[in-house]
Each structure stands twice: as C-alpha cells, then as structure tokens.
Amino acid sequence: MKTQRLKLCGNENLDQALYTWFVQMRQQGVPVSGPVLREKALRYEREMDIKDFTASNGWFNRWKNSHDVAFKAKRSRAP
C-alpha cells in the first residue's frame, strides 16, 4: 500500500507558516477559531504573493485533517 501526502494549497510555505502561527497562539492560550485561521491564511497569501489561493471550506477541512486540528464546541453553562 502506498501512502500519499495530502496537498493542501500548493504552497507549503503558507501551510507551515499558518500551522506555526496556530501552535503559537494555542501555546499562549489565545482562542483560535476557523474563521480566524482562514483570515490569517489569506493574510499570508497576500504577504507571500501567492496567486490563485482561496481559503475554501475544502481547503480548510484538508488543512485541519492534515494537522490533526479540532475545535471544541463551547458548552453553555446552566444557570
């Protein structure tokens, strides 16, 4: 059986920069949501002058799966 590496967005620099930033924020205890990650990815896209990148739902799901990232749902507190 052959293992294939998941291609995220065609730019490993953006992928690694986003993951590094994500880990740093988590270590600092800063809550990071999906929309925040997608916006950060788009900022990196502009900074790195990457063409034809969109932080689509599909891209985001593949990025989360590739890096084993999961978001916990907030629980509402009972009065």
C-alpha positions as CSV (number, residue, x, y, z in Angstrom):
1,M,0.0,0.0,0.0
2,K,1.3,3.4,-0.9
3,T,0.9,6.4,1.4
4,Q,0.2,9.8,-0.2
5,R,0.8,13.1,1.3
6,L,-2.2,15.4,1.2
7,K,-1.5,18.5,-0.9
8,L,-3.1,21.5,0.9
9,C,-2.9,24.6,-1.2
10,G,0.1,24.2,-3.5
11,N,2.3,26.2,-1.2
12,E,4.0,24.5,1.7
13,N,5.4,27.8,3.0
14,L,1.9,29.1,3.6
15,D,0.8,25.9,5.2
16,Q,3.8,25.8,7.5
17,A,3.5,29.5,8.4
18,L,-0.2,29.1,9.3
19,Y,0.5,26.0,11.4
20,T,3.4,27.6,13.2
21,W,1.2,30.6,14.0
22,F,-1.7,28.4,15.1
23,V,0.6,26.5,17.5
24,Q,2.0,29.7,18.9
25,M,-1.5,31.1,19.6
26,R,-2.6,27.9,21.3
27,Q,0.5,27.9,23.5
28,Q,-0.3,31.4,24.6
29,G,-3.9,30.4,25.4
30,V,-5.3,32.6,22.6
31,P,-8.6,31.0,21.3
32,V,-8.4,30.5,17.5
33,S,-11.5,29.8,15.5
34,G,-11.9,28.5,12.0
35,P,-12.7,32.0,10.6
36,V,-9.7,33.5,12.3
37,L,-7.4,30.8,10.7
38,R,-8.9,31.3,7.3
39,E,-8.4,35.1,7.6
40,K,-4.8,34.5,8.7
41,A,-4.2,32.2,5.7
42,L,-5.5,34.9,3.4
43,R,-3.1,37.4,5.0
44,Y,-0.2,35.1,4.5
45,E,-1.3,34.6,0.9
46,R,-1.1,38.4,0.3
47,E,2.3,38.7,2.1
48,M,3.8,35.8,0.2
49,D,2.3,37.0,-3.1
50,I,0.6,33.6,-3.8
51,K,-1.7,33.5,-6.7
52,D,-5.0,31.5,-7.1
53,F,-5.4,30.6,-3.4
54,T,-8.8,30.6,-1.7
55,A,-9.3,29.6,1.9
56,S,-12.3,27.5,0.8
57,N,-14.2,25.0,3.1
58,G,-12.5,22.2,1.3
59,W,-9.0,23.6,1.8
60,F,-9.7,24.4,5.4
61,N,-11.0,20.9,6.1
62,R,-7.9,19.3,4.5
63,W,-5.7,21.6,6.5
64,K,-7.4,20.7,9.8
65,N,-7.2,17.0,8.9
66,S,-3.6,17.2,7.8
67,H,-2.5,18.8,11.1
68,D,-5.0,17.0,13.3
69,V,-6.6,20.2,14.4
70,A,-10.0,20.0,16.1
71,F,-12.2,22.7,17.6
72,K,-14.2,22.0,20.7
73,A,-17.7,23.3,20.8
74,K,-18.4,25.8,23.6
75,R,-20.7,24.4,26.2
76,S,-23.4,26.7,27.6
77,R,-23.5,27.0,31.3
78,A,-26.6,26.1,33.2
79,P,-28.0,28.8,35.4
